[in-house]
Amino acid sequence: SVNMRLDRGVAQTRKGAKRLADDISTTDEPLTVPFNLGTDVAITSITRSGSTATVTTTAAHGYSTGNFVNIRGATGIDAGFYNGDFTITVTGASTFTYSMTGTPAASATGTLIANRGPVVKTVYGGGIFSAGVFASQNYQNANEYIVMPGPAQAFLWRDGVAPVTVAYPSGETIEETDTVSVVQAFDRLYILREAPLTASTFGQQLTNASGITVSGTTATVNVNAHGLSAGMRVRIEGSSVAAFDDTEYEILASPAPTTNAFSITVPSGTATAAVADIRVRRVKPPMYWTGTGSFVNAATGVHPTGVTYKRMPSVGWASYINNRLVVPNGRDSVLVSDILDADTYDPFWQSLRAGVGGDDFIVAVEPWVDGAFLIFCRKSIWMAKINEQYDIAAADPVIASISILTNEIGCSARNTIARAGQFVFFLSDAGVYRLDTQLDLRLRGDTVPLSDPISDLFANIDQTKVHRAFGIWHNNRYLLAVPTTNGTDNTNDLLICWNALNNAWEHKDEYSIGVDALVVGTYASERRLFNVRRTGKLWLLDQNSDGTDDAPTAGLPASTVQGRSKTRRLNFGELSSKRFLRSVADVVIPNGGGITTQVSVIDPDKTEQIGSITNSSGETEDYHLKSPIRFKAHAAELTFTTTGQRPQIRSAAIEASPKSLPATLTRNES
């Protein structure tokens, strides 16, 4: 079955997805037909005063205050401040101003263009990039909100309440290519993001022969043509000076960055590291919200306790386990925070490494039993533990420990891991596996994946997009959304469900709207399943009783959910040829609904539609469908397809005549 629900002997088309939160608006909205492209307006100059840019156009621009205008064409070290989409304030027929995300060091250079759009772009910068849930006693009496981080602000949605917008710190954004996650810990809402190494200015760079020189509390980092600006955060690694090893700093505005150097603030007494090839990489700092005001960036620089401790690093994900945050630290290690302290990490006593120097890498961390947690790598699984109590004076050095569970399977996608009681579900290259407390089995040898009965579905997963797969536990079920080779974009187009009540795979759904992040929240006093799309939309699954999925944009027609159910291959207990006469089915069809019947016969192979019915009576009707087959073959199977509303299929059968002649006897038979 596809898009069907089986309940008490009845198969019925699933309910449709309802679009919610239309009042949420993100930047770079997709263009909706019809639209008119804006006209490019040449710019003579863009000057700056602090973070305010003043634009002078070559001719009258025709804009009004409040217009959303795209500025492009700026080049050089400050281009990131000038280019982008901004709300303008008109100051004259050929002048207007806008607020930048930071303070550039000089006026804009390049061939400058303004356009009131919409602008056709090759890179999509809008949408929602992750999802989570936030409920804190510090905000709205701990009412639960679905959190959706957008490019420049996060949206908090709750049924019956207008969406809440919480802004990011000045200059901080999320890009479509970032790895993004939402974590609630210590009564704070954290948004973590990490840009790929291939993104502009985010790749690893090396210091030149001058390395890092220190004068007082100011250090000058010498990197040729670094392309970085004031206010950006960088991580420095690979230095013999502890203050520069795996520590993050914010680039100073004064002294201003030059083409081949920038400055940071360091503790007094920090030694100079005047050597080449110290690694420098731009990072995006963690942002957190306490329930008041806007998001703020996590602290940066050397930890106040000393250079041997680390602050919260800039990473793309984290796990909240036993009142600690566990964060990745490179490909093969994780850092564990102090208890109830998100900003203190001890790399010596509370750091764990899995598969050091191998070709594996850490994908996720998940809580386990007895204070332990699981480290999922791409090709292996490890168990780790941080002792809650220890005594160094009593010669108890085993403060952190780690051991491998299996190197036969690993986790393909971080978001597919779901915890349910004693079980942990996850997607691997071999399908879905389920871990339980009987870990002495080590998952070795003849271990069979949980998804073995539907292995054909997993053979169709698009491995280039598998990192987008998403799983969640809800209503005694593990639901997993995966991208298939039939998908048309980068989203998940197939949703499959495993039911813990009957210990079997229950249904699979295909969504033309796509599935990105699954969240369990409250809707009309019930715990329901939501789908948060990267295109900026929130969907409530299994809601529309007319069997239609709402359109992605208000005002456009909804799409009909097409349900398909195929019977077993029927041969009447014998392999000889027989004449199939007709199919018989008892169905219930609402007004406006319909069902088609298709038969596939085997040997000779043939597929043909044999029946179709649509109910236009104005009422829900029961039908006894009889469709002629009249094919001679060895076996046959039926496929029923719904074409509107949510028809029910109560029973189905095939009638056939037996073989016309008795079996031929051999000479030796009596």
N, C-alpha and C positions, 0 to 999 in steps of 0.2 A: 504494500500500500504506500501511496504518497499523498500527503495532505489529508489523511483520513484518521478518524478516531474509532477504535473498536471498544465497545462497551456493552456487556451483557448480550452478546450475540448479534449486535447491530453495528454495521459500519456506516459512519456518517462523515461528510466533509467537515474539516476543521473550521472553527470560527476565524474570522478575519482579524487583521491587525489594525488597531485604531491609532491614528496619529494624534499626538498630544503636544502641548507646549508650543503652539504656533507663534506665541509672542516672544519666543527666544529668537534673537537675531545675532548672527555672527558675521564677521567680515568676510569678504570674498564670497558672497552668496552665489550659487550656481545661476547661470543665465537661464531664464525661463522664456520660451517663445510666446508672444513676439517681443522683441526688444530692439532698441535703436542705439547704435554705437555712438560714443561721444566724438568730438572733434579735437584733434591735437592743437594746443595753443603754445606757441613758442615763448620761452622765458628768457628775458634779457639777463636777469641776475637773481640770485637768492642770497640775501645777507642774513646774519644771525645776531641776536642779542640774547645771550643765555641759551635757553632751549626754544626760543621763539624765532621762527623763520619768517622773513619778509620777502615776498615774491613780487617781482616787477615783470609784467608780460610785455611783449613787443607791441601788441595791439590790445584794444579793449577785450577783456576776457568774457564779459557777460554773465559772470557768476553772482550768486547771492550768498549772504552770510548763512551758514548752516549747510551749504552744499558739501558733498563728499567728493573730494578731488584727488586724483592720482597724480603723484609727482614721480617722474622717472628721468634717468639720464645722468644723474650726479655720479661723479667718479672720485677716486681717491680714498684716503683713509677715513673720511667722514661721510662717505656715500650712504651708509646704513642709516644715518640720522635723517638725511634729506629725502631719500626715496621712500615711497610708500603711499598709503591711502590716509588722507587726513580730512577732518572737518575744518572748514576755513572760516575766517572772519574777513569780510570785504572792507578795505580801507580806501578804495578809489577805483576808478574805471579800469585801471590797468595794474592795480596792486591788491594784494590780500596777504593775510598772515595765517600761520598754523603753528601748533605746538608739536615739537619733536619729542622723541622718547629719551633724549639725552642732550648733552651740550657738546656740539662740535668745536673743533679748535680753529676752524677757518670758514670762510664763506664757501658756498658750493661752487664746484667746477664741473665742466663737462657740457654736453649738449642737452640742455634742460627743457623738459616738456611737461605741460599740465594737461589733464584730460578729465572731464567730469563724467566720463564713462556711461554705461559699464565698459570696462576694459577687458578684452579677450586675453587671457593669460595661458601660458603653457604649464605653469605650476599653480596648483590650487592651494590657497592659503587660509581658507575659512574652515568652518565645521567644528565638530566636537571630537576630541582626540583621546578620550578615555572616559571612564565612568566609575562611580563609587557611591557609597552611602555615608552620610554624616548625621550624627545625633549626639549632641553635647548639652550638658546642663548649663553651659555658658551661652547657649543660643536657643531661643524660642522654646524654653522648657523641655529641652531634649526631644522635640519633635523630629521625626526622621525625614531627611531630605535626600533626593537623588542628586549627586554632584556631577556636573558635566563641564570639564575645562575646555574653554574655547581659546582662540588665538591670543586675546588680550585680557580676558576676564573669565571667571568661572560662574556658571549658572547653577542655582540651587532650586530644584523643583519639588513640589509637594502637592498632592491632589487637593483642589479647592482653594489654593493660595497662589497669588501672583508670583511668578518666578523672581528670585532674588539674584542680583548681579553683584559679584565681589571682584574688584579690580586687582590686577597684578601690580607689583612694584613698577615704578617708572622705568621704561626701557626693556622690561621683561616680556617676552612673547613665547608662544609655542608654535612651532612650524609643523607642517604636515608630515615631514620625514622624521620627527623626533620620536623617541621611545618615551611614552608618557604613562604614568600610573597615579592613582589616588589612594592614599593611605590615611586612616585616622589613628592617631596614637597620642597619648598623653594629653587628651582633650584638645588636640590640635588637628586641623585638616591639612595634610601635606599633599602638595602636587610636585611630583618628581619628573624631570624631563632630561633627556640626553640626546644631543644631536649626533648624527653619524660622522665618522671621521672624514667622509667625503664632502661634507658640507663646507661652504666657504668659510675660511678662518678657523674652522674647528679641527683641522688636521694637525697632527703632531709636528712641531717645529723644533729646531735645535739652536742653541745659543752659538754665537760665533766665538772666535778665539778669546774675546774679552770676558765671556761668561757673564757672571753676576757680580757686580761691584757694589760695595756697601759704604755709605757715608752717613754716620749717625744712625737714624732710624729709617733712612730712605735707601732702598736698593734699586739699582738700575739693571734691568734685564736686557742684554744685548742680543737681539734676534734680527737678522737681516730681512727687510721687507715683510715684516710680520702682519701688517694689515689690521692691527687691533686698535681699539679706541678706548678712551677713558670710560670707566664704569664697567667695562667687561671684566669677567672673572676668568682667571687662568689657573691651571694646576701645574705645578713644577715637580718634576720627578728626576731621579737619577743623579742627585748631587750628594757629595760626601758631607756637606753641611746639613745638619739635621733640620734646620729651619726651612730648607729648600727641598727636602725630600718628601714627596707625596703630600704637599701642603698647597692650599688654594689661597689666592690673593686677588684683590680687586685693583685694577689698573688706576693709578692716580690721574686726576685732571691737572694737577700742578705738582711737579713740572709736567707739562703736556707731553704726550707721546710723540716721538719723532719717527721717521721712516724705519730706522733700524734699532730702536730702543724704546722701552717704556719703564715706568717707575712703580714701585710698590712700597708699602710700609712694613717694616720688620722690627722685631724687638731690639732694643739697645744692646749692643755687644755682639750682634750677629756677625759671623765671619764672612769675609769675601770668598766667593767661589769663582775665581777668574780662570775658568777652564771651558773649553768648547764642548759641545754636544750634550749639554744638560737639556732634558726634554721639557718642552712647554706646549700646553694644549689649552685652548679656550674651552670653557665648560659653562653649563647653565645651572645656576645655584638652585637648591631646593627652596620652594616657597611654602609658607605655612600661614594658616589663618586661625585665630583663636576664638572667633565668633563675633568680634567687633572690628570695625574699621576695614582695612584692605589687607591683602596678603603682604607679607614681608619676607625678605630673603633670609635664609639661614646665615648665621655668623660666618665670617671668613678670617683668614690669618692664622697665626700660631695659637694653639690652645693656651688659655691663661694658666693651666696647671704646669705646662712645660712642653718642650719640643717633642718629647717622646709620646705625647698624646695627640690625637687627631680630632678635629671638629667633624661635624656631619658632612660627608663628601657629596659632590654633585653626581648623582646617579639617576638611572631611569626607572628603578623600582626598589622596593624594600618590603620586608615582612615584619609585622608586629607580633612578637612571640614572648610570652612570659614577662611582660612589662619591659621588653627590650626591643630596639629596632635592629634588624639584621639587614645589612646592605652589602651589595657586591663590591669587591675591591679588585678590579681587573678580571681576567679570564678565569682564574682558578682559585680565588680566595674570597672570603666574606669577612666583614668586620661586625662585631657584636657590641652594641652600646652598653653603657652602664645601666643599671636598673633605674627606671623612671627618669632617664636623662638621654635625650635624643642627640645631644651635642658633645658627648664624651666617648671616645673610642680608644681602647688600649691595644695597639697593633701587636704587642708582645704576648699578653696573657689572654686576650679575647679576639684572636684572629684564627681562622681555620682555612686550610688549603686543601683542595681536592684535585687529585691527578696532576700534580705540579709538573709543568714542562711537557705535558702530553698534548695530543691533538684534540682533547676534549675541552669544554668550557661550561661554566655554570649558567644554568637557565633560570632557576627559581629556588626558593627556600620555603618550606612548609612546616608548620608545627606538627609534632608527633606526640607520643605518650611519654609520661614520666619526665617531663621537662626537656626532652630531646627534640631535635628537629631534623627534617630530611633536606639534604642538598641534592637537588635534581640537576644533573649535567645533561648535555645533549646525548651522551653515549653511556652514562652510568648513573647510579644512585648511591648516595652516601648517607650515613647517620652521624650526626654531630651532637655534642652535649657540652654545655657550659655549666660547671658546678656553681650552685647558688652560694655555697659556703666553702671556704678553703683557708688554710693556715700555712703561709710560707715558712714561718719560723719552725713549724712542726714537720718540715721537709715533706710537704704535700704539693709536689709540682704539677700534678695532673689536674690542671684547672680547666683546660679545654681538651676535648678528645674527638677524634673522627675516625670512622671505619667504613669500608666499602660494603655495600649490600649486594650490588650486582654490577657487572660491566657488560652485560648482555643487552640491556635495554636502557634507554634514557627518556627524557621528556622533549617532545618536539616543539611545544609552545607553552610558555609560562602561564598564560591565562586559562589553560585547559585543566589545571590542577584544582580539584574540588574536594573538600573534607566533609565527610558524613559519618558521624559516630566513630567507629573503629576503622573505617575505610578511608582511603585516599585514592581518588580516581585521577587519571592523567592520560594524555595522548602521547604515544611513542611512534617510532617509525613502523612498528609492527602492529599498531592498532591501539585500542584502549586497554589499559591494565588497571587492576585494582589491588592496592596493597592493604593488608590487614595486620593484626598484631602477631601473627605467626611468622615472624621474620626469620626464624631459623631455617625456613625453606630456601631463603636466599634468592628466590626467583630464578633458579637455574634449571638446566636440563630441559625437561619436557613441559615447562610452564606454558600454558596456553593463554593468549590474551582474552579478555572478557568479550571483545568484539569479534571473536572467531566466527560466530554464526552469520555475521554480516560483513565478512572480510572483503566481499566484492565492492562494497561502498568505499572502504578505505583505500582500495587500489586506485580509486579515481581522485584522491586528494591531490591538489596542486601543491607540490613540494616547494615551489618558489614563493608561495604565499602562506605556507602552513603556520608561520609565526603569528598570523592573525587569528588563528582558531581560538575559540572561547568556550569554556565549560562552566557549569554552575549546578549546584544541588538545590532542588526546589520540589516540594510536595512529594517526597519519597522517590524522586527521580533525578538521574544525572542527565542533563541536557548538554549536548555538545554541538556547537556550530563550526563547520569546517568549510574551507574553500575547495571547490572541485574544478576540474579542468573544463567543466561546462560553464563556469562563471564568466561574467562579462566585464567585471572590474576587480578591484582588490579586496572586496568584502567576502564574507562567508555566505554562500548561497544554499547550503544544506544544513538542516537542523535535525539531529537524531536524538532519540530518547531511550534511556534504559530505566526500567521500572523495578525498584527494589521489592515491591510487593509480590510480583510473580517471577522475579529473578530472570527477566528476559528483556530483550529489546522490543520496545512497544510501538513506536511509530517514527516516520521520517517526514519532514516537511521541506518544501522548496519555497523560498521567499524571493520574489522579484525585487522587493524593496531592499534586500540584503540584511545581514545580521552582523553587527560589529561587537558590541559589548552587552552582555546579559546582566541584568540587575534585578534583585528581588526587592520590591517595595510595597507600600500600602496604597490601594486604590479602592474607594468605596468600602472601607472597613475590612477589606480582604487582602491577604498577602498574594501578590500577583507578580508575574514575570514581565519585565520591561526589556526593550531592545533600544540601545542608544546607538544611533548611526553617526558615522564620521561626517556625514553631510549636514549635521546640525539638527537632526530630528529625533524626537523621543516617541517610541511606539509601545503600546500596550498589546501584548500578544494574546490570541484567543479571546477576542472581545466582541467583534462585529458578528451578530447572529445572522446576518444576511449572506454570510460567506464571501465577503469582499474585503480586500486589503485597501485601506485608504491610500490615495495618491500621495506622493512625497510633498506635493505643493497644494495648498488650499485652492479650491476652484477647479481643479482638474478631476476627471472621472476616476472612480475607484476601479481596481482590477479584480476580476472574478477569481476566486480560489478554485483551481481545478483539481478535484480529487480523483485518484486512480486506484483501483483495487484489482489485483490479478489473482485468479484462483490457482490452485495446484495443477500440475499436469495430470490429467485424468486419462487412464487407459483401460478402466474396467477390469483390472486385475490380470490382463493378458496382453502379450506383445503383438498379437496378430492384428491384421487390418479389420476395421469395422466401419459401419456407416453411421456418422454422427447426424442426428436428425434435427435437434433444436436445443436452444438454451431456454431455461426457465428461471425467473427471478421474481421475488416479492420485494417491492420497493415502495417507499413513501416519498413523494416529490412535492415540495412547497410550490405555491404559485410563482411562476417565473423561472422555475428550475427545470433541469433536464438531465437525462442520462443517455449515453450511447453505449452499445454493446459491441465488442470486437472479439473475434475468435481467431486463435492461432492453432493450426493443426500441424502435426509432426509426421513426416514420412508418408506422403510428400509434404514439404514445408510450404505453408501458405498462411497469410494473415489478411483478414477482411472484416470490414464493419458489417454487422448483420442486423443491427437494430438501433433505433433512436426514438426517444419520446420526450416531449416538452409539455409541461403543464401550464396552460393559460386559462384555467377555469375560474381563477379568482380565489380558490380555496386550496388547502393542502389535500392531496388525493392519494389513496392507496392504488397501486397498480400491480397486476400479475403479468409480467412481461414474458412473452413467448416470441423468440426470434429464430427463424429457420437457419440451419447450418448447411445440411445436405452435402457434406464432404465425406469422402472415404479416406481414412487415414488411420494411423496406429494410436495416436493420442491427441488430445486437444486441451486448450486452456482458454479461459474467458478473461477479458479485461473490461471492467466497467469504468467509464469516465463521466464525472459530473460536469455539467456545462452551465450551472447557475444555481444560486441559493445553496442550501445544504441538504441534498437528498440523503435518504437512508436506504441501505441495502440490508434487508433482513435475512434473505436466503438466496442461494444460487445453485443451479444444478444443470447437468447436461444429460440429454436423452440420446441413446444410440441403439441401433439394432445389432444383435450378435452376428458373429460370422455365419454365413449362409450354409456352409458345408461342414460336416464333422471332420475331425482330424484324420488324415490319411495314415493307414496302418503300414508298418514295414512287413517284410516277408516273415520275419521271425516272431511276430506277435500273433497271438491266437485270438 
